[in-house]
Amino acid sequence: MAGSVFAQERARPRSPAPAAAKVSFVELRDNARVPGKLLVRFAVTGMEIAPANTPRRNAGHHHLLIDAGLPPLGQPIPSDFNHLHFGGGQTEAEILLSPGRHTLQLLFADHDHVPHDPPVMSEKITIEVEAAPDEKPRTAAAPNARVFFVGLQDGATIPARSVIRFGTENIAIVPAGTRQDNAGHHHLLVDAELPPLDREIPSDFNHLHFGRGQTETELTLPPGEHTLQLLFADHEHVPHDPPVMSQKVRVRVEVASATQPQPAPRTATGTPARTPSPNDAAVYFIYPRNGSTIYASSTIRFGLRNMGVAPAGIVKPNTGHHHLLIDVPTPALDVAIPSDLNHLHFGNGQTERKITLPPGRHSLQLILGDDQHVPHDPPVMSERIEIFVGNPRKRSARR
């Protein structure tokens, strides 16, 4: 059915590719036996990697076809569970596959996700995904431990953007990775059934992790009926024994009314007014540091001094949230910071993010934004640091 739909679209011009260009899997062979959670790396020779929407000669980005045949070569590659796009220029991805046999194939494509002419693609390989390992040992919880929603009742009507708060009794809150008896951290299940209790809780849009020990989150949901449930888990995100979980509550998200919140104050020229900040406030990188060599997929961590972190949309004095600038100059300071692949927003108050960058040199800079993503006055921003993406071990060995 999908194939006939694609066939009806008008063919698009295809970008030329050098005859010698090729893509391949890195250290993944045909008929390999692999775990269900698999880190797949891909390489390209004879062409350059460029993000989607960046027209460039002899360049493009990777797509991974899972259990799928080649799509029409004169059309944009579909984007779904069987056709994964890496439009940010990524050269690796962690994928989850069910036990059994699967096929994988790489297909390079241009800025519009259209394969080149001639197509640059790998051989299709078959892999065997091994059955899930035996259940993980579950951490014991006190029999009277419980988690619950604070101020949220079953059947409640809530706005589309709501602060959801959660509490605990007779069990301690500790960050993920911290092993401690009768302790753990919250997970929020959104429109989801309970996951297997002897496995790590998934991390996706329906299973939200609060591994830093948070006890509230700003949640945005579309209008309609939804279910929410809390599930506590240990240092490895595995539910306790017995499981510590709340009742599942039903909420209704109301359609936005004609009465909207008051817009942010604006200057005489129409630009958002800038929120004041203390003169001694600072944002800084915890990892990496200037001059560091890091892996292509690395977790960037950042901190804040003399101000507090507050999610986007929350107006509090002396607070804001981080933005990470990648390979771009400092933006204008009197308007909202852009949101794209080079300007990453952390509007939920996050202080770390796993990012994937292509090999080579890159610049990173942090800048704090207020509830409207506008830099403060004076601006709270870090120095721009330079990093090198490669293999830190190989680089250090050459010195």
MONORDA-V604299 format. One record per residue. N is the residue number from 1. RES is the residue in one letter. PSI is psi in degrees with one decimal (* if undefined). D_LAST is the distance of its C-alpha to the last C-alpha in whole Angstrom. Layout:
n = <N;N>
res = <RES;RES>
psi = <PSI;PSI>
d_last = <D_LAST;D_LAST>
This chain:
n = <1;2;3;4;5;6;7;8;9;10;11;12;13;14;15;16;17;18;19;20;21;22;23;24;25;26;27;28;29;30;31;32;33;34;35;36;37;38;39;40;41;42;43;44;45;46;47;48;49;50;51;52;53;54;55;56;57;58;59;60;61;62;63;64;65;66;67;68;69;70;71;72;73;74;75;76;77;78;79;80;81;82;83;84;85;86;87;88;89;90;91;92;93;94;95;96;97;98;99;100;101;102;103;104;105;106;107;108;109;110;111;112;113;114;115;116;117;118;119;120;121;122;123;124;125;126;127;128;129;130;131;132;133;134;135;136;137;138;139;140;141;142;143;144;145;146;147;148;149;150;151;152;153;154;155;156;157;158;159;160;161;162;163;164;165;166;167;168;169;170;171;172;173;174;175;176;177;178;179;180;181;182;183;184;185;186;187;188;189;190;191;192;193;194;195;196;197;198;199;200;201;202;203;204;205;206;207;208;209;210;211;212;213;214;215;216;217;218;219;220;221;222;223;224;225;226;227;228;229;230;231;232;233;234;235;236;237;238;239;240;241;242;243;244;245;246;247;248;249;250;251;252;253;254;255;256;257;258;259;260;261;262;263;264;265;266;267;268;269;270;271;272;273;274;275;276;277;278;279;280;281;282;283;284;285;286;287;288;289;290;291;292;293;294;295;296;297;298;299;300;301;302;303;304;305;306;307;308;309;310;311;312;313;314;315;316;317;318;319;320;321;322;323;324;325;326;327;328;329;330;331;332;333;334;335;336;337;338;339;340;341;342;343;344;345;346;347;348;349;350;351;352;353;354;355;356;357;358;359;360;361;362;363;364;365;366;367;368;369;370;371;372;373;374;375;376;377;378;379;380;381;382;383;384;385;386;387;388;389;390;391;392;393;394;395;396;397;398;399>
res = <M;A;G;S;V;F;A;Q;E;R;A;R;P;R;S;P;A;P;A;A;A;K;V;S;F;V;E;L;R;D;N;A;R;V;P;G;K;L;L;V;R;F;A;V;T;G;M;E;I;A;P;A;N;T;P;R;R;N;A;G;H;H;H;L;L;I;D;A;G;L;P;P;L;G;Q;P;I;P;S;D;F;N;H;L;H;F;G;G;G;Q;T;E;A;E;I;L;L;S;P;G;R;H;T;L;Q;L;L;F;A;D;H;D;H;V;P;H;D;P;P;V;M;S;E;K;I;T;I;E;V;E;A;A;P;D;E;K;P;R;T;A;A;A;P;N;A;R;V;F;F;V;G;L;Q;D;G;A;T;I;P;A;R;S;V;I;R;F;G;T;E;N;I;A;I;V;P;A;G;T;R;Q;D;N;A;G;H;H;H;L;L;V;D;A;E;L;P;P;L;D;R;E;I;P;S;D;F;N;H;L;H;F;G;R;G;Q;T;E;T;E;L;T;L;P;P;G;E;H;T;L;Q;L;L;F;A;D;H;E;H;V;P;H;D;P;P;V;M;S;Q;K;V;R;V;R;V;E;V;A;S;A;T;Q;P;Q;P;A;P;R;T;A;T;G;T;P;A;R;T;P;S;P;N;D;A;A;V;Y;F;I;Y;P;R;N;G;S;T;I;Y;A;S;S;T;I;R;F;G;L;R;N;M;G;V;A;P;A;G;I;V;K;P;N;T;G;H;H;H;L;L;I;D;V;P;T;P;A;L;D;V;A;I;P;S;D;L;N;H;L;H;F;G;N;G;Q;T;E;R;K;I;T;L;P;P;G;R;H;S;L;Q;L;I;L;G;D;D;Q;H;V;P;H;D;P;P;V;M;S;E;R;I;E;I;F;V;G;N;P;R;K;R;S;A;R;R>
psi = <-47.7;-37.5;-38.4;-34.0;-46.5;-35.2;-24.5;-14.9;150.8;133.9;142.8;155.2;137.3;137.3;138.9;151.5;146.1;144.1;-29.3;-2.3;145.2;155.0;153.6;158.9;145.2;118.0;33.6;115.0;160.1;138.6;19.1;147.9;125.9;160.2;166.7;-33.9;111.9;130.7;113.3;127.1;144.6;151.0;154.7;140.0;146.0;-0.8;166.7;158.9;129.1;140.5;159.9;149.9;14.8;90.3;128.2;138.7;139.7;43.0;163.3;-162.9;164.0;151.5;140.8;121.9;122.9;118.7;43.0;149.2;175.2;133.6;171.2;131.1;-12.1;15.0;158.8;140.9;134.0;160.1;103.8;-168.0;-22.9;-7.3;95.0;128.6;143.3;61.9;-8.2;2.5;16.8;149.3;13.8;159.1;145.4;124.0;154.5;126.8;147.2;155.6;144.9;-167.3;139.2;156.8;143.6;141.6;139.9;140.8;118.3;151.2;162.3;-165.5;-23.0;12.0;19.7;129.0;151.9;174.6;109.1;159.0;141.5;103.6;156.2;171.3;149.6;127.2;156.0;134.9;155.4;114.0;122.8;153.2;152.9;145.1;168.5;157.9;146.8;147.8;134.3;138.6;137.3;143.8;152.1;141.0;-28.8;12.6;143.3;156.7;155.3;158.3;141.8;115.1;18.1;118.5;154.0;133.2;5.5;151.3;127.8;156.1;166.1;-36.3;111.0;149.8;117.8;125.7;146.2;149.9;174.2;159.1;135.3;26.1;142.1;153.3;123.8;153.6;158.7;144.7;-8.5;108.1;123.8;139.8;141.3;51.2;161.4;-156.4;164.5;150.2;141.0;121.4;121.1;115.3;43.0;150.6;167.6;132.5;171.2;134.5;-6.6;19.9;163.4;134.3;131.3;159.9;102.8;-167.8;-22.0;-8.3;95.6;126.7;143.4;64.0;-7.0;5.7;17.9;150.0;16.3;160.0;150.9;118.4;132.1;123.5;148.6;160.0;146.8;-166.9;139.4;160.0;144.4;140.1;139.5;140.5;117.4;151.8;163.5;-163.8;-21.4;15.8;23.2;130.6;153.5;174.6;109.5;158.4;142.1;104.4;155.8;170.4;149.1;127.4;147.0;133.4;152.9;125.5;122.1;150.4;139.9;132.1;172.6;-21.0;106.1;156.4;152.5;135.3;158.2;147.4;145.4;156.6;177.7;-25.1;-2.4;-5.6;152.1;138.3;144.2;138.5;133.0;151.9;154.2;147.0;-23.0;10.9;148.9;143.0;151.1;158.1;130.5;-41.0;134.7;177.7;165.9;130.7;0.2;152.4;127.1;163.9;159.7;-37.7;107.4;153.3;118.7;127.2;141.9;157.7;176.1;134.6;141.4;19.4;166.6;159.2;130.4;142.0;160.1;143.6;-9.7;118.3;109.5;138.8;145.1;38.6;167.4;-170.0;158.8;151.9;138.8;122.7;126.8;114.6;36.0;154.7;166.6;130.0;174.1;140.2;-3.3;11.1;168.1;139.5;133.4;159.9;104.1;-167.5;-19.7;-7.8;94.5;127.2;142.3;63.9;-7.1;4.8;15.3;150.7;17.3;159.3;132.3;121.7;158.1;126.3;148.4;158.0;149.2;-166.9;144.1;157.0;143.5;142.5;143.4;142.6;134.3;142.7;155.9;-162.9;-21.2;14.0;18.4;132.5;151.1;174.8;108.0;158.4;142.0;99.9;155.6;168.9;151.7;128.1;154.4;133.4;162.8;127.1;120.9;-150.7;107.6;-35.4;-45.7;-38.8;-42.9;-30.1;-26.7;-16.8;*>
d_last = <57;53;53;56;55;52;55;57;54;54;51;49;47;44;41;40;37;36;37;34;32;32;31;30;29;26;26;30;32;36;38;35;36;35;35;37;34;32;29;29;26;27;26;27;27;29;29;28;28;30;32;36;38;35;37;35;35;33;32;33;32;32;35;36;39;40;44;45;46;45;46;48;46;47;47;45;43;45;43;44;43;43;41;38;36;33;34;31;29;27;26;27;30;31;35;37;40;43;43;44;43;42;41;38;37;35;37;35;37;37;38;41;40;42;40;40;42;41;40;36;36;35;37;39;38;40;38;40;39;40;43;41;41;43;44;41;43;45;45;48;50;53;56;57;53;54;52;54;54;55;58;58;61;62;63;62;61;58;57;54;52;52;50;51;51;50;51;51;53;53;49;46;44;40;37;35;33;35;37;41;44;47;44;42;42;44;44;47;48;49;52;51;52;51;48;48;47;45;42;40;42;40;39;40;43;46;44;42;40;40;37;37;40;42;46;47;45;47;48;49;51;54;57;59;59;56;55;53;52;50;48;46;43;41;37;37;39;42;45;47;50;52;51;51;52;54;57;57;58;59;59;60;58;61;60;60;63;64;63;60;58;58;55;53;54;54;54;57;55;54;50;50;50;47;47;46;43;43;41;38;37;34;32;28;25;24;22;19;18;18;14;14;13;16;17;20;23;22;25;25;26;28;31;34;35;39;40;41;40;43;43;44;48;48;49;49;48;45;43;41;38;35;34;30;30;27;26;30;31;33;36;40;41;44;44;43;39;39;38;36;33;31;33;33;36;36;40;41;39;35;32;30;29;27;26;25;23;22;19;17;18;21;22;24;27;30;33;36;40;43;45;46;42;43;40;42;43;41;38;36;33;29;27;25;21;19;17;15;16;14;13;11;10;9;7;5;6;4;0>
